[in-house]
Amino acid sequence: MQFLNPNKASDMAQILKEMQTKYVPTNGTGDADTDPQLVQRVIFDGDQLTEERARNCQWANTLAEGEIDRLDGITPAFADWHLKKILLGVSSGIQLHYLIIIVIIIIIIIIIIIIIIIPRQKASVNYKR
């Protein structure tokens, strides 16, 4: 657990460096003779502000020598879970009521199909004999 503030550029740089050190696969030991090379990039997602700050942190390190120092192992991405939450109607009680009403209407339609339409189809099949 990190007690760093991602709103500060220096703290965001520390967060990204630690994330890259822990989760980005590299080959090589990072000795003085050889620089470690990235094997695969890892997605670092968050809200739009976090993604922007992560990209700005990477842009600030573009002149660094190695790809590890440039934080190239991390790919900032925008996770739109806020939008999904709103679309699912979880954000407020009013939207949740609409979801409940829609579910009730679907249940009523299924009951009508079971009670009215299916017996009529069975009755029409009996007349054909």
N, C-alpha and C positions, 0 to 999 in steps of 0.2 A: 504494500500500500504506500502510495506517495502522497505526501502532504505538500503538494506544489500547486500553484495557481496558474492554470493554463491561459489566463488573461494577460500574464506578464510574459514578454518575449524570452527572457532568460530562463524562466521556469518551463516554458513550453519546449525550449531547446533541450533542457535536462530530461523532460518527459520523453521526447522523441529519441534521444540518445539511449536512455535506459530501455525503452521499448525495442529499439533496434538491437541492442546488445542481448536482450533476453529472448526475443522471438524471431529474429531474422536469421535464417540459416546461411552460414558462410563456410568456405573451405579455406584452410590455412589457419595458422595459429596466431598470426599477428605479430610475429617476431620482428626484430629490427631488420632482418634480411628480406622478409617477404610481407607484403600487405595482404590481409585476408580479402578474398573476392566474394561477392554476393552470389549465392546459389539461386535464391528466389526472393522476390519482393513480397511483402506482407501488407495487406490492406489495413489502414488505420482509419476507422470511420467514426463519425460523430455528427453533431449538428452542423449547420452551415458555418457558424462562427469558429468552431473548433477546426473544421476542415480548412478554413481560410488562414487561421493562425499557423496550422501545421505547414501549409504551403509557403507562407511568408518565412517561416523558420528555415525551410529548405532553400528558398531563394536567397536568404541571407548567407547561406553556406555554399553557394555555387562555385566560389573560387577556391574551395578547399582542394587538397591534392587527391585524395582517394575517394572512392565511392562510399566508403564507410563514413568518412569525415563529412561528406556532403549529405549524409542521411538519405542516400538513394535507395536503401532497402525498404523504406516505408512509402506506401502510396496512400496519400490522404484521400478519403472519399466521403461523400455526403450521404448519410443514412437518413432516409426520409420517414423515420418512424413516427415523427410528429404528425405528418400527413396521414399515415395509416391509422393512427389513433383517432384522428378527427373523422376519417371516413368510416371507421367502425362504430362511431357514435359513442365512444367511451368518455369523451371529454366533458359532457354535461348530461344532467339528468333528463333534459327535454329530448335530446337525441336518443337516449336510451329508451324513453317511452315510445318513440317512433319505431324503434327496432322491435320492441315487444308487440306493438300493434301489428306490424308486418308479419311477425311469427304467428300471431293468433289468426290473422286472415288466411295464412297459408294452411294452418291446421284445419280451419273451417272448410276451405276448399277441398282438402283431402277427405274430410268426413263426408261432404256432399257427394264426391265422386264415389266413395265406398257405398253410401246408402242409396243413391239414386241411379247412377249410371251403370254400375256393375250389375245390379239385379235386372235392369232392362235388357242388358246384353244377354244374360242368362235366359231371360224369358223369350227373347227372339230366337235363340238357339233351340229352345224347346218346341216352338211352333214349326220349325223346319222339319221335324221328324215325322 
